[in-house]
Amino acid sequence: MNPIKAVGIALVIAGILGLAYGGFSYTKDTTVVKIGTLEISAKEKQTVNVPMWAGIGAIVVGGLLLVMGGKKG
């Protein structure tokens, strides 16, 4: 498989997932207090929203790479 087509497929899949879910969240460990050797940390949930235009753009660019990726010259 051509590497350009593989990137195109990955972009199309990422764009579809971005449109379907609208974003993703992750948990981040944050140090709240640190006094000498004593350290208190907390888990903080972060959310990242994927804009609709980014999902559509990834699908369009991925589709173009799939169509044009195999053509030379």
Order of alpha helices (4+ residues) and beta strands (2+ residues): alpha-beta-beta-alpha
